[in-house]
């Protein structure tokens, strides 16, 4: 079934190519948002399982078969795939390549804890009968896939992950486009979390309520604290340089420059921050490699790790801070 949500491009013309196919039903409706398209498709479908595929995503040929096998367990109500970046070319996409592969590992852990809080839009599959229990999609701050997962969790429904069902998705290739996407994602998560605050610290919802969601809240607060601390230190450092330059002019570089005579190749800086950074990096690399192994995909290249290390810690706090601002001010994000 292909539903055209009042598009203004040539979508309907492209769909006409399948007009004579008895397995494809083409529907045109007035624009109402993604959730209305999903709901129309679910209501009109006559199958035991339903799912959706984003236009910018590409499913491996055996992904659906691997997902459907997970429904042999009658308690499973939804299955999510393993997400990877499609054709990472720019540095920002290569950064995301590592991030997505790391996400495969985390998603597998969350699935084992029955704590998945998102059913990704690109290719999640549901047992159709579950919608009779929990209802259809809501607009949900433009993050319907997160809201649906939290609603399923609130009803005690089981969501599992098919690590070997690989789906590649197109990703933003510039920082501004990535920033806008992640502000929508993160704002949607925080606002949906506010809507489902009853899950947090609720022992009835197992690890999701007592461990996963509380840790995510604490982690978010910790990141903000660290970023503000770094910002203050950065300002203080350059303010000191400015004061010295005003006092000494160009002569300040005579005593603040790097002294090669003091360099010692046998000295290793053993501060807690340095040690913690090295350990954290080793853990991240290990988790990424495990994620690639779980999804049976190629390991990211060394250059991908370098871009991840160089860019992620800089750009991620930007969309996190903006998302918290959106949460506090109740601002809604836009798709584009």
C-alpha positions, 0 to 999 in steps of 0.5 A: 500500500502506498499512501500519498499525503497530499504531496506537491512534487511528482510523487503521485506520478511516480506511483502510477508506475505501480497502478496495474500491480494487484499487490499495490494499492495507491491512495491519495489524500489531503496533507495531514502529517505522517501519523495520518498516513500511517493510520490510514495504512494500518486501518486499511491493511488486511494482514497480520503484520504491518510496518512502514518504510521511509522514502530515504531508507533501503532495506536489505533483501532478507531483512523482512524475513529475519524480522518476521522470524522474531514474531514466532514468540507470541508475546512480541508485538514489535520488531526493530531493525539494525540501522546503518548509514547509507553511503557515508561520504562527508565527514559528518556522515562518517561521524554518523556511521560510527554513531549508528553502529554504536547504536546497534550495540546499545539497541541490542542491550536495551532489547535484552532489558526489554527497554527499547523506547523507539520503534524507528520509522525506517522499517519497524514491523508490528503485530497488527492486533497491537493497535487494537490494544494501544490505539493508532499513531499520534502526532507526538511532537513529530516523533511518532516512532518514539511515542509509539514505543513508549506507549507500547511499553506503558501497556507492557508490550514486548519490543525486540530487536533483529540485529541481523535485519539491516536497513540503510538510511540516508543521513544529513551531510552537513552540520546545519542539516544534522543539527535540525534533524537531531533537535527534532529527535531529541526534543521529541524524546524529551517531550514524549518522556514528559508525557510518559513521566509515569514510566520513570522510576516505576517498578512495574515497567522493569529496567526501562522505568528503574534504570534506562530512563533515569540514567538517560535523564541523569546523563542529559543533566551531566552533559549540560553541566560538563558543557557549561563547565567547558564553556566557562573554562574556555572563556576564562582561558581566552580572557586571561590571554586577552589581559596579558596581550593588553599588558605586554603586547606581542612580547607575551609570546616570548614566555608563553610559547612552547618550549621544545627543550622541556619535551620528554618523550618518556613522560606520560600525562597521567591525569584522571581526565586523560586516563578517563578519556583513553578508557572511554575511547577504548570502550566506545571502539569496542562497542562499535566493533561489537555492533558491527559484528551483531549486524554482520556489517563491515567495521567502520574505517579508522578515518570514521572513528577519527571524525567521530572523535573530532566532531561528535563531542562538539556538535552533540551538545549543541542540539541537546542544549537547544532541545532542553530549551524547546522542552522548557519553553514548550516549542515544537520542532518542524520536519523541515 
